[in-house]
Amino acid sequence: MNKKVLWNIVSSVLIIAMFLLQYSPQLEEFKYWICFAIVVASCGMIVYNTFAISYKYSQANKQIERSSKRIAELEGQLTNKQE
């Protein structure tokens, strides 16, 4: 299962549980645990997404550096041929 799908399922279940807290007195004893799970899941999503974005940016930066080197190399070959 894809991580994004898993995060979406977990967040959906927690949002539904938070909604049910308002209207279901049977969940009153689990109120603090549900709120704790929501906070932990939210923090987990924020940390995971931060690292995922950082990784994607570093990969893109490496690709840009490789492309820049290749362009400089080709420009150097072009100027050598023209001389």
Phi and psi in radians as a Rosetta constraint file:
Dihedral C 1 N 2 CA 2 C 2 CIRCULARHARMONIC -1.148 0.35
Dihedral N 2 CA 2 C 2 N 3 CIRCULARHARMONIC 2.473 0.35
Dihedral C 2 N 3 CA 3 C 3 CIRCULARHARMONIC -1.089 0.35
Dihedral N 3 CA 3 C 3 N 4 CIRCULARHARMONIC -0.645 0.35
Dihedral C 3 N 4 CA 4 C 4 CIRCULARHARMONIC -1.128 0.35
Dihedral N 4 CA 4 C 4 N 5 CIRCULARHARMONIC -0.698 0.35
Dihedral C 4 N 5 CA 5 C 5 CIRCULARHARMONIC -1.132 0.35
Dihedral N 5 CA 5 C 5 N 6 CIRCULARHARMONIC -0.733 0.35
Dihedral C 5 N 6 CA 6 C 6 CIRCULARHARMONIC -1.084 0.35
Dihedral N 6 CA 6 C 6 N 7 CIRCULARHARMONIC -0.798 0.35
Dihedral C 6 N 7 CA 7 C 7 CIRCULARHARMONIC -1.066 0.35
Dihedral N 7 CA 7 C 7 N 8 CIRCULARHARMONIC -0.700 0.35
Dihedral C 7 N 8 CA 8 C 8 CIRCULARHARMONIC -1.160 0.35
Dihedral N 8 CA 8 C 8 N 9 CIRCULARHARMONIC -0.674 0.35
Dihedral C 8 N 9 CA 9 C 9 CIRCULARHARMONIC -1.144 0.35
Dihedral N 9 CA 9 C 9 N 10 CIRCULARHARMONIC -0.808 0.35
Dihedral C 9 N 10 CA 10 C 10 CIRCULARHARMONIC -1.074 0.35
Dihedral N 10 CA 10 C 10 N 11 CIRCULARHARMONIC -0.800 0.35
Dihedral C 10 N 11 CA 11 C 11 CIRCULARHARMONIC -1.165 0.35
Dihedral N 11 CA 11 C 11 N 12 CIRCULARHARMONIC -0.623 0.35
Dihedral C 11 N 12 CA 12 C 12 CIRCULARHARMONIC -1.141 0.35
Dihedral N 12 CA 12 C 12 N 13 CIRCULARHARMONIC -0.756 0.35
Dihedral C 12 N 13 CA 13 C 13 CIRCULARHARMONIC -1.098 0.35
Dihedral N 13 CA 13 C 13 N 14 CIRCULARHARMONIC -0.727 0.35
Dihedral C 13 N 14 CA 14 C 14 CIRCULARHARMONIC -1.193 0.35
Dihedral N 14 CA 14 C 14 N 15 CIRCULARHARMONIC -0.631 0.35
Dihedral C 14 N 15 CA 15 C 15 CIRCULARHARMONIC -1.169 0.35
Dihedral N 15 CA 15 C 15 N 16 CIRCULARHARMONIC -0.718 0.35
Dihedral C 15 N 16 CA 16 C 16 CIRCULARHARMONIC -1.108 0.35
Dihedral N 16 CA 16 C 16 N 17 CIRCULARHARMONIC -0.734 0.35
Dihedral C 16 N 17 CA 17 C 17 CIRCULARHARMONIC -1.101 0.35
Dihedral N 17 CA 17 C 17 N 18 CIRCULARHARMONIC -0.690 0.35
Dihedral C 17 N 18 CA 18 C 18 CIRCULARHARMONIC -1.145 0.35
Dihedral N 18 CA 18 C 18 N 19 CIRCULARHARMONIC -0.668 0.35
Dihedral C 18 N 19 CA 19 C 19 CIRCULARHARMONIC -1.135 0.35
Dihedral N 19 CA 19 C 19 N 20 CIRCULARHARMONIC -0.741 0.35
Dihedral C 19 N 20 CA 20 C 20 CIRCULARHARMONIC -1.190 0.35
Dihedral N 20 CA 20 C 20 N 21 CIRCULARHARMONIC -0.428 0.35
Dihedral C 20 N 21 CA 21 C 21 CIRCULARHARMONIC -1.020 0.35
Dihedral N 21 CA 21 C 21 N 22 CIRCULARHARMONIC -0.581 0.35
Dihedral C 21 N 22 CA 22 C 22 CIRCULARHARMONIC -1.255 0.35
Dihedral N 22 CA 22 C 22 N 23 CIRCULARHARMONIC -0.524 0.35
Dihedral C 22 N 23 CA 23 C 23 CIRCULARHARMONIC -2.020 0.35
Dihedral N 23 CA 23 C 23 N 24 CIRCULARHARMONIC -0.083 0.35
Dihedral C 23 N 24 CA 24 C 24 CIRCULARHARMONIC -2.103 0.35
Dihedral N 24 CA 24 C 24 N 25 CIRCULARHARMONIC 1.893 0.35
Dihedral C 24 N 25 CA 25 C 25 CIRCULARHARMONIC -1.210 0.35
Dihedral N 25 CA 25 C 25 N 26 CIRCULARHARMONIC -0.306 0.35
Dihedral C 25 N 26 CA 26 C 26 CIRCULARHARMONIC -1.177 0.35
Dihedral N 26 CA 26 C 26 N 27 CIRCULARHARMONIC -0.439 0.35
Dihedral C 26 N 27 CA 27 C 27 CIRCULARHARMONIC -1.548 0.35
Dihedral N 27 CA 27 C 27 N 28 CIRCULARHARMONIC 0.026 0.35
Dihedral C 27 N 28 CA 28 C 28 CIRCULARHARMONIC -1.007 0.35
Dihedral N 28 CA 28 C 28 N 29 CIRCULARHARMONIC -0.666 0.35
Dihedral C 28 N 29 CA 29 C 29 CIRCULARHARMONIC -1.259 0.35
Dihedral N 29 CA 29 C 29 N 30 CIRCULARHARMONIC -0.337 0.35
Dihedral C 29 N 30 CA 30 C 30 CIRCULARHARMONIC -1.742 0.35
Dihedral N 30 CA 30 C 30 N 31 CIRCULARHARMONIC 0.130 0.35
Dihedral C 30 N 31 CA 31 C 31 CIRCULARHARMONIC -0.970 0.35
Dihedral N 31 CA 31 C 31 N 32 CIRCULARHARMONIC -0.834 0.35
Dihedral C 31 N 32 CA 32 C 32 CIRCULARHARMONIC -1.232 0.35
Dihedral N 32 CA 32 C 32 N 33 CIRCULARHARMONIC -0.607 0.35
Dihedral C 32 N 33 CA 33 C 33 CIRCULARHARMONIC -1.194 0.35
Dihedral N 33 CA 33 C 33 N 34 CIRCULARHARMONIC -0.682 0.35
Dihedral C 33 N 34 CA 34 C 34 CIRCULARHARMONIC -1.150 0.35
Dihedral N 34 CA 34 C 34 N 35 CIRCULARHARMONIC -0.760 0.35
Dihedral C 34 N 35 CA 35 C 35 CIRCULARHARMONIC -1.106 0.35
Dihedral N 35 CA 35 C 35 N 36 CIRCULARHARMONIC -0.703 0.35
Dihedral C 35 N 36 CA 36 C 36 CIRCULARHARMONIC -1.092 0.35
Dihedral N 36 CA 36 C 36 N 37 CIRCULARHARMONIC -0.761 0.35
Dihedral C 36 N 37 CA 37 C 37 CIRCULARHARMONIC -1.109 0.35
Dihedral N 37 CA 37 C 37 N 38 CIRCULARHARMONIC -0.659 0.35
Dihedral C 37 N 38 CA 38 C 38 CIRCULARHARMONIC -1.123 0.35
Dihedral N 38 CA 38 C 38 N 39 CIRCULARHARMONIC -0.775 0.35
Dihedral C 38 N 39 CA 39 C 39 CIRCULARHARMONIC -1.133 0.35
Dihedral N 39 CA 39 C 39 N 40 CIRCULARHARMONIC -0.782 0.35
Dihedral C 39 N 40 CA 40 C 40 CIRCULARHARMONIC -1.125 0.35
Dihedral N 40 CA 40 C 40 N 41 CIRCULARHARMONIC -0.770 0.35
Dihedral C 40 N 41 CA 41 C 41 CIRCULARHARMONIC -1.116 0.35
Dihedral N 41 CA 41 C 41 N 42 CIRCULARHARMONIC -0.696 0.35
Dihedral C 41 N 42 CA 42 C 42 CIRCULARHARMONIC -1.118 0.35
Dihedral N 42 CA 42 C 42 N 43 CIRCULARHARMONIC -0.776 0.35
Dihedral C 42 N 43 CA 43 C 43 CIRCULARHARMONIC -1.112 0.35
Dihedral N 43 CA 43 C 43 N 44 CIRCULARHARMONIC -0.706 0.35
Dihedral C 43 N 44 CA 44 C 44 CIRCULARHARMONIC -1.065 0.35
Dihedral N 44 CA 44 C 44 N 45 CIRCULARHARMONIC -0.745 0.35
Dihedral C 44 N 45 CA 45 C 45 CIRCULARHARMONIC -1.129 0.35
Dihedral N 45 CA 45 C 45 N 46 CIRCULARHARMONIC -0.719 0.35
Dihedral C 45 N 46 CA 46 C 46 CIRCULARHARMONIC -1.112 0.35
Dihedral N 46 CA 46 C 46 N 47 CIRCULARHARMONIC -0.809 0.35
Dihedral C 46 N 47 CA 47 C 47 CIRCULARHARMONIC -1.121 0.35
Dihedral N 47 CA 47 C 47 N 48 CIRCULARHARMONIC -0.807 0.35
Dihedral C 47 N 48 CA 48 C 48 CIRCULARHARMONIC -1.060 0.35
Dihedral N 48 CA 48 C 48 N 49 CIRCULARHARMONIC -0.815 0.35
Dihedral C 48 N 49 CA 49 C 49 CIRCULARHARMONIC -1.149 0.35
Dihedral N 49 CA 49 C 49 N 50 CIRCULARHARMONIC -0.612 0.35
Dihedral C 49 N 50 CA 50 C 50 CIRCULARHARMONIC -1.091 0.35
Dihedral N 50 CA 50 C 50 N 51 CIRCULARHARMONIC -0.823 0.35
Dihedral C 50 N 51 CA 51 C 51 CIRCULARHARMONIC -1.184 0.35
Dihedral N 51 CA 51 C 51 N 52 CIRCULARHARMONIC -0.631 0.35
Dihedral C 51 N 52 CA 52 C 52 CIRCULARHARMONIC -1.128 0.35
Dihedral N 52 CA 52 C 52 N 53 CIRCULARHARMONIC -0.750 0.35
Dihedral C 52 N 53 CA 53 C 53 CIRCULARHARMONIC -1.164 0.35
Dihedral N 53 CA 53 C 53 N 54 CIRCULARHARMONIC -0.718 0.35
Dihedral C 53 N 54 CA 54 C 54 CIRCULARHARMONIC -1.069 0.35
Dihedral N 54 CA 54 C 54 N 55 CIRCULARHARMONIC -0.745 0.35
Dihedral C 54 N 55 CA 55 C 55 CIRCULARHARMONIC -1.119 0.35
Dihedral N 55 CA 55 C 55 N 56 CIRCULARHARMONIC -0.757 0.35
Dihedral C 55 N 56 CA 56 C 56 CIRCULARHARMONIC -1.116 0.35
Dihedral N 56 CA 56 C 56 N 57 CIRCULARHARMONIC -0.695 0.35
Dihedral C 56 N 57 CA 57 C 57 CIRCULARHARMONIC -1.151 0.35
Dihedral N 57 CA 57 C 57 N 58 CIRCULARHARMONIC -0.698 0.35
Dihedral C 57 N 58 CA 58 C 58 CIRCULARHARMONIC -1.165 0.35
Dihedral N 58 CA 58 C 58 N 59 CIRCULARHARMONIC -0.668 0.35
Dihedral C 58 N 59 CA 59 C 59 CIRCULARHARMONIC -1.133 0.35
Dihedral N 59 CA 59 C 59 N 60 CIRCULARHARMONIC -0.731 0.35
Dihedral C 59 N 60 CA 60 C 60 CIRCULARHARMONIC -1.129 0.35
Dihedral N 60 CA 60 C 60 N 61 CIRCULARHARMONIC -0.681 0.35
Dihedral C 60 N 61 CA 61 C 61 CIRCULARHARMONIC -1.125 0.35
Dihedral N 61 CA 61 C 61 N 62 CIRCULARHARMONIC -0.723 0.35
Dihedral C 61 N 62 CA 62 C 62 CIRCULARHARMONIC -1.092 0.35
Dihedral N 62 CA 62 C 62 N 63 CIRCULARHARMONIC -0.719 0.35
Dihedral C 62 N 63 CA 63 C 63 CIRCULARHARMONIC -1.134 0.35
Dihedral N 63 CA 63 C 63 N 64 CIRCULARHARMONIC -0.696 0.35
Dihedral C 63 N 64 CA 64 C 64 CIRCULARHARMONIC -1.122 0.35
Dihedral N 64 CA 64 C 64 N 65 CIRCULARHARMONIC -0.727 0.35
Dihedral C 64 N 65 CA 65 C 65 CIRCULARHARMONIC -1.104 0.35
Dihedral N 65 CA 65 C 65 N 66 CIRCULARHARMONIC -0.744 0.35
Dihedral C 65 N 66 CA 66 C 66 CIRCULARHARMONIC -1.095 0.35
Dihedral N 66 CA 66 C 66 N 67 CIRCULARHARMONIC -0.731 0.35
Dihedral C 66 N 67 CA 67 C 67 CIRCULARHARMONIC -1.144 0.35
Dihedral N 67 CA 67 C 67 N 68 CIRCULARHARMONIC -0.702 0.35
Dihedral C 67 N 68 CA 68 C 68 CIRCULARHARMONIC -1.116 0.35
Dihedral N 68 CA 68 C 68 N 69 CIRCULARHARMONIC -0.728 0.35
Dihedral C 68 N 69 CA 69 C 69 CIRCULARHARMONIC -1.108 0.35
Dihedral N 69 CA 69 C 69 N 70 CIRCULARHARMONIC -0.733 0.35
Dihedral C 69 N 70 CA 70 C 70 CIRCULARHARMONIC -1.147 0.35
Dihedral N 70 CA 70 C 70 N 71 CIRCULARHARMONIC -0.703 0.35
Dihedral C 70 N 71 CA 71 C 71 CIRCULARHARMONIC -1.110 0.35
Dihedral N 71 CA 71 C 71 N 72 CIRCULARHARMONIC -0.771 0.35
Dihedral C 71 N 72 CA 72 C 72 CIRCULARHARMONIC -1.090 0.35
Dihedral N 72 CA 72 C 72 N 73 CIRCULARHARMONIC -0.678 0.35
Dihedral C 72 N 73 CA 73 C 73 CIRCULARHARMONIC -1.107 0.35
Dihedral N 73 CA 73 C 73 N 74 CIRCULARHARMONIC -0.803 0.35
Dihedral C 73 N 74 CA 74 C 74 CIRCULARHARMONIC -1.170 0.35
Dihedral N 74 CA 74 C 74 N 75 CIRCULARHARMONIC -0.648 0.35
Dihedral C 74 N 75 CA 75 C 75 CIRCULARHARMONIC -1.128 0.35
Dihedral N 75 CA 75 C 75 N 76 CIRCULARHARMONIC -0.678 0.35
Dihedral C 75 N 76 CA 76 C 76 CIRCULARHARMONIC -1.114 0.35
Dihedral N 76 CA 76 C 76 N 77 CIRCULARHARMONIC -0.717 0.35
Dihedral C 76 N 77 CA 77 C 77 CIRCULARHARMONIC -1.134 0.35
Dihedral N 77 CA 77 C 77 N 78 CIRCULARHARMONIC -0.671 0.35
Dihedral C 77 N 78 CA 78 C 78 CIRCULARHARMONIC -1.149 0.35
Dihedral N 78 CA 78 C 78 N 79 CIRCULARHARMONIC -0.748 0.35
Dihedral C 78 N 79 CA 79 C 79 CIRCULARHARMONIC -1.204 0.35
Dihedral N 79 CA 79 C 79 N 80 CIRCULARHARMONIC -0.579 0.35
Dihedral C 79 N 80 CA 80 C 80 CIRCULARHARMONIC -1.172 0.35
Dihedral N 80 CA 80 C 80 N 81 CIRCULARHARMONIC -0.645 0.35
Dihedral C 80 N 81 CA 81 C 81 CIRCULARHARMONIC -1.231 0.35
Dihedral N 81 CA 81 C 81 N 82 CIRCULARHARMONIC -0.589 0.35
Dihedral C 81 N 82 CA 82 C 82 CIRCULARHARMONIC -1.292 0.35
Dihedral N 82 CA 82 C 82 N 83 CIRCULARHARMONIC -0.418 0.35
